[in-house]
């Protein structure tokens, strides 16, 4: 009896320890793998912190039948809530930008389901201080990839997430570009007195690869930098502002930071990774940026994300793409040269088929002349789910063996007792 009791205690202690580690400890230590992204000068009033949330793609009601759907949705929602809470409390952003694909089944949902998904998003992305929000639709929200764009869904999205086409914060303007429908704000959509603001174009789909569309945006808006999502990867594209000489860079190293100066002629487009563990990648997280004095941007990403950046000249030629997924890496960008950057923010969902998940983070500083960017990578989720599955199988196997052993012991004991109480002559 004592041996059996001790075994049960060890099993329960191991299960409790695994739950504490997987559901609390990993989120507690995760910021240790992130780059510290703060304003370089406390007196710099232009310093602005921006957190990018890409492709959460909360699971819908149709993919999996109940009751499993309740378990899957609860786990993925809880993961997003936990990682977002850690990123927000660590970074304290002034602006939060949601780069589309908010839902997995938004484009095929009923209006009742759509508003149910919106309520779940409101329960996931919660913080306790004033901040500006920018919401973008993705193809999974309104259609567009391998399906028609649903006009009714576009209207419902715009009605639900009621906002202007140009959202301002201090001397900074965020232009909501819809590369799915090929629409973008015009000059008439700009609030009065904001014509000379620092301009950031945000989109779900990458923009600079659609050269003719990008040229129209550069001619009409002339943004200083682009942020996009969709690819579930962390990278940035740097090119000349005529959209030539493009270079793409992967951006998913731990504690990496991208420093951008807006004083040159480069144009950047930054890809923000997904924040969902369901996207098939282990690089998941949130993009974070700080805009500081002299219009400089510092972007960063927290673990769980691959962030690629595209760098090209402002005429959209000479493009170079760089992967941005090394731990604690930072991208420094100067807006004083003639280069244009497009930064791809990775997904924050663990369901997207990649282990690089996280949140993009940027700081624009130095009077809007430079930026630092990094990714706050999120922990992977599937290994811990597999651990739970292994524990469940082990518990079931132990329970089955224990029950079979108990049943066999009782039968043997009952047979022995019956033989001992039988008449003496029947035993001979």
C-alpha positions as CSV (number, residue, x, y, z in Angstrom):
1,X,0.0,0.0,0.0
2,X,2.8,2.4,0.9
3,X,4.7,1.7,-2.3
4,X,1.5,2.3,-4.4
5,X,0.8,5.5,-2.5
6,X,4.3,6.8,-3.1
7,X,4.1,6.0,-6.9
8,X,0.8,8.0,-7.2
9,X,2.4,10.9,-5.3
10,X,5.4,11.0,-7.7
11,X,3.1,10.9,-10.7
12,X,0.9,13.7,-9.4
13,X,4.0,15.8,-8.5
14,X,5.5,15.2,-12.0
15,X,2.2,16.3,-13.7
16,X,1.8,19.3,-11.5
17,X,5.5,20.3,-12.2
18,X,4.9,20.0,-15.9
19,X,1.8,22.1,-15.9
20,X,3.5,24.8,-13.8
21,X,6.5,24.9,-16.2
22,X,4.4,24.8,-19.4
23,X,1.7,27.3,-18.4
24,X,3.6,29.7,-16.1
25,X,7.4,29.4,-16.0
26,X,8.0,29.6,-19.8
27,X,6.2,33.0,-20.0
28,X,8.0,34.3,-16.9
29,X,11.5,33.7,-18.4
30,X,10.6,34.5,-22.0
31,X,11.6,38.2,-21.8
32,X,15.1,37.1,-20.9
33,X,15.5,36.2,-24.6
34,X,14.3,39.5,-25.9
35,X,16.2,42.7,-26.8
36,X,15.7,45.6,-24.4
37,X,14.1,48.2,-26.5
38,X,13.7,51.6,-24.8
39,X,13.9,55.2,-25.8
40,X,17.6,56.3,-26.0
41,X,16.7,59.7,-24.7
42,X,14.1,60.1,-22.0
43,X,13.6,63.8,-23.0
44,X,12.9,62.8,-26.7
45,X,9.2,63.7,-27.1
46,X,9.2,62.2,-30.6
47,X,10.1,58.7,-29.2
48,X,7.2,56.4,-30.0
49,X,6.8,52.7,-29.2
50,X,4.8,50.5,-31.6
51,X,3.8,46.8,-31.2
52,X,2.8,44.8,-34.2
53,X,0.5,41.8,-33.9
54,X,0.3,39.7,-37.1
55,X,-1.9,36.7,-38.1
56,X,-3.4,35.6,-34.8
57,X,-5.9,33.6,-36.8
58,X,-8.0,32.5,-33.9
59,X,-9.6,29.2,-34.8
60,X,-13.2,29.1,-35.9
61,X,-16.2,26.8,-35.3
62,X,-16.0,24.8,-38.5
63,X,-12.5,23.3,-38.6
64,X,-13.0,20.9,-35.8
65,X,-16.2,19.3,-34.4
66,X,-17.2,19.8,-30.8
67,X,-16.1,18.9,-28.1
68,X,-12.5,19.0,-29.4
69,X,-13.1,22.4,-30.9
70,X,-13.7,23.8,-27.4
71,X,-10.4,22.5,-26.1
72,X,-8.4,23.6,-29.2
73,X,-9.9,27.1,-29.2
74,X,-9.4,27.5,-25.4
75,X,-5.7,26.5,-25.6
76,X,-4.9,28.7,-28.6
77,X,-6.7,31.7,-27.2
78,X,-5.0,31.3,-23.9
79,X,-1.6,31.1,-25.5
80,X,-2.2,34.3,-27.5
81,X,-3.5,36.0,-24.3
82,X,-0.5,34.9,-22.3
83,X,2.2,35.9,-24.9
84,X,0.5,39.2,-25.6
85,X,0.2,40.1,-21.9
86,X,3.9,39.4,-21.4
87,X,4.9,41.5,-24.5
88,X,2.7,44.5,-23.6
89,X,3.8,44.6,-20.0
90,X,7.4,44.3,-21.1
91,X,7.3,46.9,-23.9
92,X,4.5,49.3,-22.9
93,X,3.7,50.4,-26.5
94,X,2.0,53.7,-27.4
95,X,0.5,52.2,-30.5
96,X,-0.8,48.7,-31.3
97,X,-1.1,47.6,-34.9
98,X,-3.0,44.4,-35.8
99,X,-1.9,43.4,-39.2
100,X,-4.8,41.3,-40.4
101,X,-5.8,37.6,-40.5
102,X,-7.4,38.1,-37.1
103,X,-9.6,35.1,-37.6
104,X,-9.2,31.8,-39.3
105,X,-12.7,31.6,-40.7
106,X,-13.8,35.2,-40.8
107,X,-14.4,35.2,-44.6
108,X,-16.7,32.1,-44.4
109,X,-18.5,32.8,-41.1
110,X,-22.0,33.9,-40.5
111,X,-22.5,37.4,-39.0
112,X,-23.3,35.7,-35.6
113,X,-20.0,33.8,-35.8
114,X,-18.1,36.8,-37.0
115,X,-19.1,38.9,-34.0
116,X,-18.4,35.9,-31.7
117,X,-14.8,35.9,-33.1
118,X,-14.6,39.7,-32.5
119,X,-15.6,39.2,-28.9
120,X,-12.9,36.5,-28.5
121,X,-10.3,38.9,-29.9
122,X,-11.4,41.5,-27.4
123,X,-10.9,39.0,-24.6
124,X,-7.4,38.0,-25.8
125,X,-5.8,41.4,-26.5
126,X,-6.3,43.2,-23.2
127,X,-4.1,45.9,-21.6
128,X,-4.7,48.4,-18.8
129,X,-3.5,51.8,-20.0
130,X,-4.4,54.2,-22.9
131,X,-3.0,53.2,-26.3
132,X,-3.9,53.8,-29.9
133,X,-5.1,50.8,-31.9
134,X,-4.9,50.2,-35.7
135,X,-6.9,47.2,-37.1
136,X,-6.3,45.8,-40.6
137,X,-8.3,43.1,-42.4
138,X,-6.6,40.0,-43.9
139,X,-7.7,37.6,-46.5
140,X,-9.0,35.2,-43.9
141,X,-11.1,38.0,-42.5
142,X,-12.7,39.3,-45.8
143,X,-11.6,36.9,-48.5
144,X,-9.1,37.4,-51.3
145,X,-6.8,34.4,-51.3
146,X,-8.1,31.5,-53.5
147,X,-11.6,33.0,-53.0
148,X,-13.5,36.2,-53.9
149,X,-13.4,39.2,-51.7
150,X,-16.8,39.4,-49.9
151,X,-18.1,43.0,-50.1
152,X,-20.5,42.4,-47.2
153,X,-17.6,41.1,-45.1
154,X,-15.5,44.2,-45.9
155,X,-18.4,46.4,-44.9
156,X,-19.0,44.4,-41.7
157,X,-15.3,44.6,-40.8
158,X,-15.2,48.4,-41.3
159,X,-18.4,48.8,-39.3
160,X,-17.1,46.6,-36.4
161,X,-13.6,48.0,-36.3
162,X,-14.7,51.6,-36.8
163,X,-11.7,53.8,-37.5
164,X,-10.3,56.4,-39.9
165,X,-8.3,55.4,-43.0
166,X,-5.4,57.5,-41.5
167,X,-4.8,57.1,-37.7
168,X,-2.6,59.6,-36.0
169,X,-0.6,59.6,-32.8
170,X,1.3,62.8,-31.9
171,X,3.2,63.7,-35.2
172,X,2.9,60.2,-36.7
173,X,0.3,58.9,-39.2
174,X,-0.5,55.3,-39.9
175,X,-2.0,54.8,-43.4
176,X,-4.2,51.6,-43.6
177,X,-3.4,50.1,-47.0
178,X,-5.5,47.2,-48.3
179,X,-3.4,45.3,-50.8
180,X,-6.2,42.7,-51.1
181,X,-8.6,45.2,-52.7
182,X,-5.8,47.5,-54.0
183,X,-7.1,50.5,-52.1
184,X,-5.3,53.0,-49.9
185,X,-6.0,56.4,-48.3
186,X,-6.0,59.5,-50.5
187,X,-4.9,63.0,-49.6
188,X,-8.5,63.9,-48.7
189,X,-8.5,61.2,-46.0
190,X,-5.7,62.9,-44.0
191,X,-6.8,64.7,-40.9
192,X,-6.3,68.5,-41.2
193,X,-2.8,69.6,-40.2
194,X,-1.2,66.2,-40.5
195,X,0.3,66.6,-44.0
196,X,3.8,66.8,-42.7
197,X,3.5,64.0,-40.2
198,X,5.9,61.0,-40.1
199,X,4.1,58.5,-42.4
200,X,4.0,54.7,-41.9
201,X,2.1,52.4,-44.3
202,X,0.6,49.3,-42.8
203,X,-0.9,46.4,-44.8
204,X,-1.7,42.7,-44.4
205,X,-0.3,41.7,-47.8
206,X,3.3,42.8,-48.8
207,X,3.2,46.0,-50.9
208,X,6.6,46.6,-52.6
209,X,6.5,43.3,-54.5
210,X,3.4,44.7,-56.2
211,X,5.4,47.3,-58.0
212,X,2.7,49.3,-59.8
213,X,0.5,49.4,-56.7
214,X,3.6,50.4,-54.6
215,X,4.5,53.2,-57.0
216,X,1.0,54.7,-56.7
217,X,1.3,54.6,-52.9
218,X,4.7,56.3,-53.1
219,X,3.4,59.0,-55.4
220,X,0.2,59.7,-53.3
221,X,1.3,59.1,-49.7
222,X,5.2,58.8,-49.9
223,X,5.4,56.8,-46.6
224,X,8.8,56.5,-44.8
225,X,8.4,52.8,-44.2
226,X,6.1,49.8,-44.8
227,X,5.0,47.1,-42.3
228,X,3.2,44.0,-43.5
229,X,2.4,40.4,-42.5
230,X,0.7,37.4,-44.3
231,X,3.9,35.4,-44.9
232,X,4.1,34.2,-41.3
233,X,7.8,35.1,-41.5
234,X,10.1,37.7,-40.0
235,X,12.1,39.6,-42.5
236,X,12.6,43.1,-44.0
237,X,13.0,44.3,-47.6
238,X,15.3,47.3,-48.3
239,X,15.4,49.1,-51.6
240,X,15.8,52.5,-53.2
241,X,12.7,54.7,-53.0
242,X,12.2,54.2,-56.7
243,X,11.6,50.5,-55.8
244,X,14.9,49.3,-57.3
245,X,17.9,47.4,-55.9
246,X,15.8,45.3,-53.5
247,X,17.4,43.3,-50.7
248,X,15.5,40.9,-48.4
249,X,16.8,40.0,-45.0
250,X,15.6,37.3,-42.5
251,X,15.1,38.7,-39.0
252,X,14.6,35.9,-36.4
253,X,17.7,35.8,-34.3
254,X,17.1,36.1,-30.5
255,X,17.6,39.6,-29.1
256,X,18.2,41.0,-32.6
257,X,17.4,44.7,-33.3
258,X,17.0,46.6,-36.5
259,X,18.1,50.3,-36.4
260,X,16.7,52.4,-39.2
261,X,17.6,56.0,-40.0
262,X,15.1,57.9,-42.1
263,X,17.6,60.4,-43.2
264,X,18.8,58.4,-46.3
265,X,16.9,57.5,-49.4
266,X,16.2,53.9,-48.4
267,X,12.7,52.5,-48.3
268,X,11.9,49.6,-45.8
269,X,9.1,47.1,-45.7
270,X,9.0,45.0,-42.5
271,X,7.3,41.7,-42.4
272,X,5.8,41.0,-38.9
273,X,5.6,37.2,-38.0
274,X,2.5,35.5,-36.8
275,X,1.7,35.4,-33.1
276,X,-0.2,32.2,-33.3
277,X,1.3,28.7,-32.6
278,X,-1.1,27.1,-35.1
279,X,0.5,28.6,-38.2
280,X,3.1,25.8,-38.7
281,X,6.1,27.7,-37.6
282,X,8.1,27.8,-34.4
283,X,9.0,31.4,-35.0
284,X,6.0,33.2,-33.4
285,X,5.9,36.6,-31.7
286,X,5.1,40.3,-31.8
287,X,7.0,43.0,-33.6
288,X,7.9,46.1,-31.6
289,X,9.2,49.4,-32.8
290,X,10.4,52.7,-31.2
291,X,10.3,55.9,-33.2
292,X,12.7,58.4,-31.6
293,X,14.4,61.7,-32.2
294,X,15.4,62.5,-35.8
295,X,12.9,60.0,-37.2
296,X,14.8,57.0,-36.4
297,X,13.1,53.6,-35.9
298,X,14.3,50.8,-33.8
299,X,12.2,47.6,-34.4
300,X,12.5,44.4,-32.5
301,X,10.8,41.0,-32.2
302,X,10.2,38.8,-29.2
303,X,11.0,35.1,-29.5
304,X,8.8,33.0,-31.7
305,X,9.2,34.8,-34.9
306,X,11.1,35.0,-38.2
307,X,11.1,38.6,-39.4
308,X,12.3,39.3,-42.9
309,X,12.9,42.8,-44.1
310,X,13.0,44.1,-47.6
311,X,15.3,47.0,-48.4
312,X,15.2,48.8,-51.7
313,X,15.7,52.1,-53.3
314,X,12.7,54.5,-53.2
315,X,12.1,54.0,-56.9
316,X,11.5,50.3,-56.0
317,X,14.6,49.0,-57.8
318,X,17.8,47.3,-56.5
319,X,15.8,45.3,-53.9
320,X,17.6,43.1,-51.2
321,X,15.7,40.8,-48.9
322,X,17.2,39.9,-45.5
323,X,15.9,37.2,-43.0
324,X,15.6,38.6,-39.5
325,X,15.2,35.8,-37.0
326,X,18.4,35.7,-34.9
327,X,17.9,35.9,-31.2
328,X,18.1,39.4,-29.7
329,X,18.8,40.9,-33.2
330,X,18.0,44.6,-33.8
331,X,17.5,46.4,-37.1
332,X,18.7,50.0,-37.2
333,X,17.2,52.1,-39.9
334,X,18.1,55.7,-40.9
335,X,15.4,57.6,-42.8
336,X,18.0,60.1,-44.1
337,X,19.2,58.0,-47.0
338,X,17.4,57.1,-50.3
339,X,16.4,53.6,-49.2
340,X,12.9,52.2,-48.7
341,X,12.2,49.4,-46.2
342,X,9.3,47.0,-46.0
343,X,9.3,44.9,-42.8
344,X,7.5,41.5,-42.7
345,X,6.1,40.9,-39.2
346,X,5.9,37.2,-38.3
347,X,2.7,35.4,-37.2
348,X,1.9,35.3,-33.5
349,X,-0.1,32.0,-33.8
350,X,1.5,28.6,-33.2
351,X,-0.9,27.0,-35.7
352,X,0.7,28.5,-38.9
353,X,3.3,25.7,-39.6
354,X,6.4,27.6,-38.4
355,X,8.3,27.6,-35.1
356,X,9.2,31.3,-35.5
357,X,6.3,33.1,-33.9
358,X,6.2,36.5,-32.1
359,X,5.4,40.2,-32.1
360,X,7.2,42.9,-34.0
361,X,8.4,45.9,-31.9
362,X,9.7,49.3,-33.2
363,X,10.9,52.5,-31.7
364,X,10.9,55.7,-33.9
365,X,13.2,58.3,-32.4
366,X,15.6,61.2,-33.0
367,X,12.9,63.5,-34.2
368,X,11.6,60.8,-36.5
369,X,14.9,60.4,-38.3
370,X,15.6,56.8,-37.3
371,X,14.0,53.6,-36.1
372,X,15.1,50.5,-34.2
373,X,13.1,47.3,-34.8
374,X,13.2,43.8,-33.2
375,X,10.9,40.9,-32.6
376,X,9.6,39.6,-29.3
377,X,9.7,35.9,-30.0
378,X,7.1,33.7,-28.3
379,X,7.8,30.2,-26.9
380,X,6.8,27.3,-29.1
381,X,3.6,25.5,-28.1
382,X,3.5,22.1,-29.8
383,X,6.3,20.4,-27.8
384,X,4.4,21.1,-24.6
385,X,1.2,19.9,-26.1
386,X,3.0,16.7,-27.1
387,X,4.3,16.5,-23.5
388,X,0.7,16.7,-22.2
389,X,-0.3,14.0,-24.6
390,X,2.5,11.7,-23.5
391,X,1.6,12.4,-19.8
392,X,-2.1,11.6,-20.6
393,X,-1.1,8.3,-22.3
394,X,1.2,7.4,-19.4
395,X,-1.6,8.1,-16.9
396,X,-4.1,6.1,-18.9
397,X,-1.6,3.2,-19.2
398,X,-0.8,3.3,-15.5
399,X,-4.5,3.4,-14.6
400,X,-5.3,0.5,-17.0
401,X,-2.5,-1.7,-15.7
402,X,-3.5,-0.8,-12.1
403,X,-7.1,-1.7,-12.7
404,X,-6.3,-5.0,-14.4
405,X,-3.9,-5.9,-11.6
406,X,-6.5,-5.1,-9.0
407,X,-9.1,-7.1,-10.8
408,X,-6.8,-10.1,-11.2
409,X,-5.8,-9.9,-7.5
410,X,-9.4,-9.8,-6.4
411,X,-10.4,-12.8,-8.6
412,X,-7.4,-14.8,-7.2
413,X,-8.3,-13.8,-3.7
414,X,-11.9,-14.7,-4.2
415,X,-11.1,-18.1,-5.7
416,X,-8.8,-18.9,-2.8
417,X,-11.4,-17.8,-0.3
418,X,-14.1,-19.9,-2.0
419,X,-11.8,-23.0,-1.9
420,X,-11.0,-22.5,1.8
421,X,-14.7,-22.4,2.7
422,X,-15.9,-25.4,0.6
423,X,-16.9,-28.6,2.4
424,X,-14.1,-31.0,3.4
425,X,-15.3,-33.9,1.3
426,X,-15.4,-31.6,-1.9
427,X,-11.7,-30.9,-1.4
428,X,-10.7,-34.5,-1.3
